[in-house]
């Protein structure tokens, strides 16, 4: 199964959602079911995928665990995916498109990509190549390293500080 998540930001992210639905219609995912956590994108109605705005946390974590391929926004969800040893395709929300208030997701994706922990796709046109790379890595058994890197430690600390009142 392919699981796509856009997180819970209030801004829309149809740039990713429409691209995924189009790729599913073109057969990029083969016979794999595609399930999308669509967030606050009420106007998104996929033709080729199943979608739901949000999942309970326990169900969300199970979807991450059991998905063969994960395509994610570039936010905190990436940390959960990396901790599972998976290498997701990551498309960050970008400020210039009105998808977030700043470009911190671009920075996070760049940092994790530099360590080989995510496969970046900054624009919809980059998704097919990124998806093929993710499939190749999955089929060959490549997983994200279990050990914590200095970069992940810094990112985890920054996220924790942001979440504190």
N, C-alpha and C positions, 0 to 999 in steps of 0.2 A: 504494500500500500504506500502511496505517496501522501504525505501530510504537509499542508501549507499553512503557515501561521503568519498573521500580520500584527499580532500583539493587541494591545488595548488603547493605543493612542487615539485621541478623538479626531484627528485629521484623517482624511480619506487616504486610501492606498490602492486605488483602482489601477494604477500603472502596473503593479504586480498581479493583481487579481485577474484583470482582463487578459494579460499575457499568458497566465497559467491556463485559463479556460480555452484560449485560442490554441495553445500548444496541445492540450488534451484533445481538442477537436481534430488536430492534425495527426494524432496518433503518436506523439512524442513519448508518451508514457506506456505505450503498448497496451497490454491488457490490465495493467495495474489500475486499481481504483484510485481516484484522486479526491481527497477530502480536504476542504478548505475551512479554516477558522477565519472568518471574514471580518470580525471586529465591527467597528462603527462605519460600515460601508453599506448602509441600508438599501442603496440603489443598485447594488451588485446582485445580479440574478444569473448565475452561470448556466450555460446550456450543456456543458460536457462534464461537469464535476458536481459533487455534492458539497453543500456548504452549510455552515451554522455560524452565527455570530460569535458565540463563546461556548466554552466547555467548562464544567466543574474542574477544579484543579487536579483532582485525582484522575479523572478521565483524560485530561490534557496530558498529564505525565505518562499515562499508559499509552496514549497515541504516540508520544515521542519515543518511548521505549520500543514499541512494536512496529514502527514504520520502517520500510526499506529505504525510503528516500525522504528527507525533510528539506523543505524550502522555507526559509524564514526571513522575516524582517531583520534588521541589524541591531536589535535591542537586547535587553537582558535575557531573553529566551535563549540566545546563543550560548550563554553560560551553562544552562541546563542541558542543552544538546551536547556540548563539548564534554561535560562531566559524564555523559553516558558513553563516551568514546566514539561518538558518531561525527562524521564530517558533513555538515549541511551545505546546501547552496544558500548563500546569504545575499539578499538584496536590501541595502539600507534605504530607509526613508530619507528623502533629500529635501532640504529647506526650500530650494528654489522652485520646487514643484508644489509647495504648500503642504508637504507630507509630515513635517515636524517643525519645531520651533528653532532648531539649529542642526548642524551636521555631525552631531556626536555619533550617530549610527555609522556614518561613513568612516569615521576615525576608528571605531571599534572593529568594523569589518576589515579595514586595512591592517590593523594590528594582528587580528586573528589569522588573516590570510597570510601574513608574513611568516607565521609559524606553521602554516599548513593545516590549520585547524578548521578553516572554512574555505569554501570555493566561492569567490565573489562574483556577483553579477550586478553591476551598477545600473545597467539599462536593460529593458526587456529583450533587446536584440542579442544580448550576451547570455541569456538563459539557456538556449539549446546546447551550447558548448559546455556551459557549467553543469548542466544536468547530465550530459554524457560523461563528463569527468567524474561526477559523483557516482554514477552507475559503475564506471570502470573501477573506481577505488573500492566501492562496496563489494563488487564481484571478486576482486583480488584480495579481499580481506583487510584492506588498509583501514586502520582505525586511528582516531586521535590518540596521542600519547596519554597515558594515565597520569604521569607525573605532572605536578604543577610547575608551570614555567614562571619566570619573573614577570612576564607580561600579564599572564592570567592573574597572578597575585595582585598586581597593581590595579587591574581592571576590577577584580572582585572587591578590593578595598574601596575604590572610587564609587562603585555601585552601592556598597554598604553605606558609605558616608552620605550619598544622595538620598537614600531611603530613610535616614534618621531624621527625626523631627527637629 
